[in-house]
């Protein structure tokens, strides 16, 4: 079993690796990515490499109003079925890469989330088998142009800008009970969000079943499972960190478009 799977850049080349203590061990995939691998023998100190997004999703599936605390925060009723939206693969960035604030928006919000990374092609998955299709878990930030959202009934514009899907720092593959995880968001090192995954309206297994009944999930696709209460705006030069104990921290800085 892999522990922490990641992608990194070394000498301007993108590579796969696994984190071991303070070192990154390079690996290559063998037969059935991402289930079979071998180590290349190359090892790098973590400070020597640049972390990239830990997977290459064909799509990101977001889930709206999936924390009870967030629905209460907005004064909205709990959904009767998962509210789904898509973020394009071009929105994905990794740890340390800047979130670019678009000129079209006057308010861009952070949303700390748990990301579920798919490990096997999933179509019409029964809920009792959903865990078999999970590769692992990562930190995610569902950046949203809040002032554009009411005008955009499908949310594609407000959530689909380039850089609006930070994920990382790696994929933690050995979490047995994700419902026990706690998602926190820190704005300039001050905690502004905190919520237990146990507060989800629809569980991770239910989401995989529901989504895969509509669309095929491919290895590397990511489900953004929802955000707890405490959402708020990002200003230029703000740093926002998604912190999930047992996984790690994902930090990105907000910059204005040049």
Secondary structure by P-SEA (a helix, b strand, c coil): cccccbbbbcccccbbbbbcccbbbbbbbccccccbbbbcccccccccccccccccccbbbbbccccaaaaaaaccccccccbbbbbcccccccccccccccccccbbbbbbbbbbbbcccccccccccccccccbbbbbbbccccccccccccccccccccccccccccccccccccccbbbbbbccccccbbbbcccccccaaaaaaaaaacccccccbbbccccccbbbbbcccbbbbbccccbbbbbbbbbccc
